[in-house]
Amino acid sequence: MEAKLVDRLPEGDGWQYEPKWDGFRCLALRADGRVELRSKSGRSLGRFFPEIEELLRRVDNHAFALDGELVIEKDGVLSFDALQMRLHPAESRVRKLAAKTPATFILFDCLLDHRGRSLIDESLSKRREALEILYESVLAKESAIWLSPYTHDRSTAEAWLGKSGTALDGVVAKRIDGPYRPAERAMLKVKRMRTADCVVGGFRYEKDSNLVGSLLLGLYDDEGRLHHVGFCSGISNVERPALTRRLEALIEPPGFTGDAPGGPSRWSTERSAEWEPLRPELVVEVYYDHVTANRFRHGTRILRWRKDKAPAQCTFEQLERELSPRLIEELLER
């Protein structure tokens, strides 16, 4: 079951609100002592997370089907990059990473109860009850298995978003009386959008055009080097001519003095090396959702130009990472 992105939490009775976790969605299936971990696309995840597979195989229960999120904590924050590193073809490498940075499986739904009965058509309230029974009876003793909190009170969920700052990825809303609806966007999610002030270190022209297509964003490290951290392409057609002239007047190498566009990475494309360097004078505030390996995981959206901000003030320190589940739980309980 998937979620539809909305701007605000739904009002009225009959909703359950839960934290949204930034990890790999995972179904854990167990029958006759065999365990299978599946991604949202149906891909097997067991070989990439052997510590979770082995843990669930040891559980003293004959069958279950659990829905949740695989996350990895590093230095008190969730690391999506550490998750991606697990998708490695070498088993020896995966085993080494599993020992060094073990994963946590956060549970939020139960599709098969401890008696082996399907709960797909049951209400969320009954599925949650079954999940808590299973968790308390056989899973709570495992530190790598964690039960996601929830509330039925909208004001509490709003407070989660408010006082958690940018530590929480968002909140998911589910109908309490609703069945589990596979492959349907039957849940609602409100994501936390973060903002950052970035230096425009370069730009790219639109394909087959002499007008700007995207801005290349940079942040300074502690040594004063400007690193490429992402892009923004949400520029209106009305803005493009004037913005292009403004940018072309600033063309001057090197643009970025640290990591620059065009280097080998998982984000590279055939156009990655095609860009114009700029003097680091323009600062723009952008919306972003996630940071992975010191880069914005997705494209950003312009909020405003910051003429009042000095480029040197645009550093990595302003970026927010998600706290670990246990630290978030402590935060939500305050």
Buried (B, 14 or more C-beta within 10 A) or exposed (E): BEBEEEEEBBEEEEBBBBBBBBBBBBBBBBEEEEBBBBBEEEEEBBBBBBBBBEBBEEBEBEBBBBBBBBBBBEEEBBBBBBBBBBEBEEEEEBEEBBEEBBBBBBBBBBBBBBEEEEBEEBBBBBBBBBBBEBBEEBBEEBEBBBBBBBBEEBEEBBBBBEEBEBBBBBBBBBBBEBBBBEEEEBBBBBBBBBBBBBBBBBBBBBEEEEBBBBBBBBBBBEEEEBBBBBBBBBBEEEBBEEBBEEBBEBEEEEBBBBBBBBEEEEBEEEBBEEBBBBBBEBBBBBBBBBBBBBBBBEBBBBBEEBEEBEBEBBBBEEBBBBBBBEBBBEBBEE
